[in-house]
C-alpha cells in the first residue's frame, strides 16, 4: 500500500527545489518545462538475511516514473524511472519509521529529478 502523503510531499519538494534552484516560476498553463510523475512502486523487502533465515533489516523502496517536457529544448525532455531505497531494522514496524524514511527517499528522488532536468548528469 502506497502512503497517501507520498505524491503531495514529492510534488511540493520538487516545486520548492525548482523554485529555489532555478529562476523558473510555477505557472498553471503554458509552462516552459512541465513534469508528470507516476508512483511506480512502494514496497518493503527483507535484506541482510541471517543464518536463521531471518532478515535483520527491511528495505523500503520507492520508484517514480517521471516525464519531463522542455518546450524550449526538446533534447532536454526525458522519460525516466527514478528509484531510491532506505534500510531499517526489522525489529521496527514500518509505521514507526515510514515518515522519516519517506522524507529521506523523497529528498534523494527530488535531487535526482532536478539534476536530470536542469544539470543533466
Secondary structure, DSSP 8 states (H G I E B T S, - for coil): ---THHHHHHHHHHHHHHHHHSS----SSS-SEEEEEEEEEEEEEEEEE-TTS-EEEEEEEEEEEEEEEESS-GGG-EEEEEEEEEEEETTS-HHHHHHHHHHHHHHHHHHHHHIIIII--
